[in-house]
């Protein structure tokens, strides 16, 4: 059974390691629970976060 995750830590489940991320670095609330920048919904899809400036292509 996964260990409970407190408020303020990333709640992303790392299946291969059978544990939660537990990062405290810049954790923000999402509908799926608190997430660090590496485990936001867009980061998991390989997409930039909304509002992130993009490089202009030539």
PyMOL commands that set and color helices and strands:
alter all, ss='L'
color gray80, all
select helices_A, chain A and resi 15-17+37-39+41-45
alter helices_A, ss='H'
color red, helices_A
select strands_A, chain A and resi 13-14+19-20
alter strands_A, ss='S'
color yellow, strands_A
deselect
rebuild
show_as cartoon
